[in-house]
Amino acid sequence: MPQPDRITAVLGFQKYRVVDFKRISKHRIELWLEAVGPTWRCPRCRQLLRHYYDREWATLRDLDLSCHRTVLHVRRHRVRCGRCGVLTVPLGIARPRARATKRFERWLFILTRTMPVSEVADLTEFDWEAVKAAEVRHIVGLLRKRDLEGIEDLGIDEVSEKKGHRYITLITDITKRRVIAVTRGRDRKALKRFFRWFGKRRCRRLKRFVIDMHQPYEDEIRAQCPRARIIYDHFHLSKLLHRGLDDLRRRLQAELPPDQRIHLKRSRYILLRRREDLSSGQRVRLRRLMRANTRLNRGYLLKEDFRGAFEEEDPVRARTALRDWKARVRESKIPELIEVVRTMNRRRHGILNFFRHRLTNGLSEGFNNVVKTVKKVDPLVPTPASRAPDLAGVRAHHRAT
């Protein structure tokens, strides 16, 4: 039978020693620990005290020992201070009122990086709520350690949080490729909360924002950072053009007789995909579509040529290519695409800024997909509103890295 002092050495806790142990079953062991040394200190004023007021056993879950579920029983003392009264002395190995040691909670957090909370709870035979709380506490700790100095370029995008048009706004540092904040909503109030938290001094250093064409975002950015440049991500411009082309397809399909509509049915993704990404069978069907309808053929060619303006590296040549493309759209007299050009003219400053700086919001789009995946396997835990918005994005970053 091993001696308690040997188990103390294996356990690895400083200032604690094992005074007793018991093997409950083949897979469970319990240890009784006491603090080393008779000197006590007031937790508030740090005054040294020679005696404690009273004590009780605290039960804590710890890391497994040789495949045994390990439970610790630790003496928790209270002291009477002449200045502060009766106070509980915190345990060095666990948080106040915790059900597990600090190192066990840290291990839970490591497991949640690659596993859902429910699976971690089943694997460790620990309560689901306790596993979730451990994850949240460590994420909050990561949030406090973030370095927010020197940030100049931000990407802002929204992602659906729940059904019923409920969104969260994701703010990313484009240069260091990381999430720095997430806030609920996608209106001006959402960004106003972020700017208030970010601080006026840091806001003055912001130079560029990459956003979609969401007007509330733009209005709040201009109010808070009037000198910063707003850049429209070309992904959202392509999305706008795709919507116009799809509206054209639907209108043409509705105008055709019922026996001819079959040619345009189920052709949406063939028209919106890039030509080089189509399979051989899809290319054959695309050629049939182009021969069947002249206006749809013209719209598709304009969609393909639109990418050429954004692939130009020289800003002057890019602006010229975009201007020529707009002229060709007006000559086509396709109302759906002409409306797209009108929208681009109203937003031309953000498009021209893209040609100058070549910044995209692909990082935010990538983290949006991570957030969606995290929601499927691990719904967000209800937390106070003051810190809950940040947890989603950092948890997504935690999972992604």
N, C-alpha and C positions, 0 to 999 in steps of 0.2 A: 504494500500500500504506500503510495507516494506521500511524502511529508508536506505539510502546509507551506513551509518556507520554500520548497522546490516549486510548488505551484505558483507561489508569489513571483518567482523569477520568470516562469513561463508566461504568466499573465501580463507582465510588463507595465504595471501601473506604479508610478513613483508615488511615494508618500502613503501608500496603502499596502497592507499585508493580509494574507489569507489566514484566518484564524480557525476556519473549519470548512469542510467540504462534504458533499454527499452526492452519490450517483443515484439519481432517481430511477432511471431506466437505461436501456441500451443507447438511447439517443438524447438523454437530458442529464445535465449535471448542475448542481447548485453550489455556490461558493459564498462564504461569509467573510466580509472585509472590514477592517478597522483602520483608521488613520494612524500613521506612525508619528509619535511625538505628542506630549501632553499640552503643548502651548496652543492657545486659541487666539483668534484675532477678530475684533468687531468688523463685520462686513461693510459698515458704513463709514466709521471714522478711523478704522484700521488700528485701533488701540489694542495692545497685547493684553490678553487675559489668561489667568492660570487655570480657571475652572470653567466648565460648561454648566448651563442651566438644566437642560434635560436632553434626552436623545431618543431616537427611534430607528427602526430598520426601514430602509428604502429598498424596494425591489426594482432592479434594472436588468434589461436584456442587453447582452454583450455579444461580441463576435464568437462564433462557434469555436470550441476547442476540440480538435481531433474528431470532427463530425458530430460533436455533441452540442445540442442546444444549450447554451450557457446562460444561467441566470445568476445575477449577483445580488447579495443582500449586504447593503452598505450602511454603516452607522451615520445617520444624519443628526447633527448636534445643533442645539440652540444655546446662545450665550446671553448673559445679562450684562449690558454695558451701562455704566453709571450715567453716561451722556445720552445714549440712543435707546436704552431700554432692552427688551428681549427681542433678539433677532435670530434668524436661521442662518447658519454658516453654510455657504454654497459648497457643493461637492465639486472637486476639481475635475472629476471624470464625467460629469453629466450636468445638463442645464437644470435650473430650478423647476421642480414639479415634472421632470421628464420621466418617461417610462423606459428609456434606453440610454446607453452611454453615448458620448459624443462620437466616438469612433464607429459605433454601430450605425448611427444616423448618417455619418459620412459614407459608409458602405452602402446604405440604402440609396443615397443620392447617386452614387456611381452606377448602381444597377438600373436606376430609372433612366439612365442615358440611352440604353439600348432596349429596355423592356417596359411595357405598360405597368402602371402602378398595381393593378390587380394581380399580374403575374409575379411581381416582386413580393407582394403580400403572401401569395400562396407558397412561393419558394422559401421564404424566410419564416413562414408561420407567424406573421406579425399582423397587427390590425391595419386594414386599408387606410383608415383615417390617419394613423400614426405615420405610415409610409408617405402619404401625400403631404402631411405637415412637415416631415423632414425634408422632402424635396423643395417645398416652398421656402423654408428657412434658408436653405443653402442658396437658392436662386436669389433671394433678397440680399444675401451676403455678396453674391457676385455683382448685383446691381450697385451696391455701395462702393465696390472697388473699381468701377469703370473709370477710365481716363477720358474725360470729355474735353480736354484742352487741345487746341490746334485744329479743331474741326472747321472746315470751310465749305464742303460740298455735302448736301443732304439729298437723299431720295425719299419721296413721300408717295405712298400708295395705300389703297384700302383693300381689305379682304373681308369676305362674309364671315361673321361670327356665328350667327344662328339664322334659322329661317325667319322670314318676315322682315326682310330688308334691315337686318341688324348687322352693323359693320364695326370693324376696328381699323384704325389708321396705323400703319407701320412706318416708322421713321428709321432710315438706315444711314450710316456713315459710308459714303461711296468710296472714299480713299482707303480706309482701313477694312472695308468690307465686313461690316458688323451691324447688328441691330443695336440702337441706342435707346429707343423708347417705343412703346405701343400704347395707344390710348383709344378708348371706346368712342365710336361715332365717326362720321366723315364730314362734319360741318366745320364752321369756323371755331366753334367752341372747343372742338377736339384739338385743333392746332394751337388755340390760345392757351389751353392747359399745358401743352408741351412747351411753348415759348416761356410761359411763366416759370415752369420747372427748370428749363435750360438756363435762364438768367439773362439779363440785359447785356452783360459784358460779353458773354459768348455769342449772343445773337448779333452783336455789332460786327463780329468777325466772320459771319457767314457770307459767302460770296455767290454761291450758285445753288439753286433748287431744281431738281429734276422731278417733274410731276406729270400726271395726265391732265387732260383739259377739264378738270373739275374746278368750277368757278369759286366755290367757297375756299378751297385751298389757296388759290391765287389771290383772292381778296385779303385773306389774313396774312399771307406772306408779304404783300405790299404794305400792309399796315404796320407790321412788326419789323420788317427788314426792307425798307424802301430802296436801298442801294443794291440789293442782291439781284442777280439775274435769274429769270425763270426760264427753264428749258423744258420743252415738251419732248417726251420720249417718242421716238419714231415708231415704236411698237404700237402705241395708241393711235398714232396717225394712220398706220396701216390697218388697224382695227376699224377706224372710222371709214376708210375706203372700202374695206370688205363689207361693212354693213350697207354701204351704198350700192355695191355690186349685187349683194344678195337681194336688196329691195328691187333692183332692176330685174333680176331673175324672176322674182315673185310676180311682178307686174306683167312681164311678158308671158308667164305661164297662165295668168288669169285671162289674158287677152286671147289666148289660143283656143280653138275648139276642143272639146273634151277628148276627141280621139287623137289629137296631136300633143296634148299636155304630157304624155308619157315620156317624150324625149327630154323634158326638162326636170322630171321628177328625180329625186335623189341625186342631184348633180351639184348640190351646194358645196360639199367639201372638195370636189374636183375643181370647181371654179376658184375656190379660195386658197387652195394649196399652191405652193410654188411649183413651176413647171418641172424643175429638176428633181422634185421630191415625188413625182407621180410614178406609179408603176407602169409597165408596158400596157396592161389592159386599160388603165385609167387614161393613158395618153390616146389610145384608140377612141375611147368614148369622148374624150375632149375634142378630138378632131371632128367627130360627128356633130357634136354640139355647135362648134364654130361654123360648120357648113350649113347647119339647119337655121341659124338665126344670125343675121348680120349685125344687129345692134348688140347682142350679147357678145359676139366676137370682138367688136370694137371696145366694149367695156372691159373685157378680159385683157386685151392687149394694153390698154391704158393702166390697168392694175399692175401688170408685169413691168411696164416701163417706169412706174412710180418709184420702184426700188432703186433705179439708176441714179436718181438725184441724191439719194442718201448714201450711195456708195462712193460718190465723188469726195475725195479727200480735200480738195481745194475749196474753200468757202465760196469764192467768186463763181467758180464753175458749177458748184452745187446750186447756188441761187439761180444761175442762168438756166440750168437744166430744169429746176422746179418751175420757173416762170414759163418755159417753153411747154412743159407738161400741162400747166393750167390752161394755156392757150389752146392746146389740142383738145382738152376736155370741153371747153366752150364751143369749139368748132364741131364736136360730136353731137351737141344738142341733146345729150342724155340728161334729163332733169335730176336724176338721183346723184349723178357724179358732179353736176354743176353745183348742187347744194353742198357737197363735200368741199368744193373749191371755195365757196363762200365762207364756210366755217374756217378753212385754213387762212383765208384773208383776214378774218377777224382775229385770228391767233398767230399772225405771221411773226410777231416779235419772238415768241417762244421757239418757233421753227428756225428762224435765223440764228438764234442763240445756240441751237444744236449744231448748226454748221460751223460755228466758231469754236465750240468747246468739245463737241463729240462725247458728251456724257449721256449715259443711258440709265434706265431704271431697272435693268435686268436683275440686279442684286435683290431689289425689293420683290420683284416677281418670283424669284427663286425662293425667297423666304416665305412668300405667300403660300407656295406649294407645301413648304415644310409645316407651316401653321395648319393647313388643311389636313395634312397627314396626322399631325399630333392630335387634332380634334377628333379624328376617327378612332384612334386607339387609346386616347387618354384625355377625356374632357377636362376643361379647366376647373380647378377647385374654387368654390366661392371664397373670395377674400375681400378685405376692406377696399373700398373704391379708391382710396388714396394710392394704393400700390398695386392693385390687381391689373391695371392696364400693362404695366411693365412686365409682369410675370409671363404673359403669353409669348411675347417676342423673344425674351431671353431663354425661355424654355425651348422654343423652336431653335434658337441659335445653339443652345446646349445640346439638343438632339442632332443638329446638322453637323456639328464639329466633333 
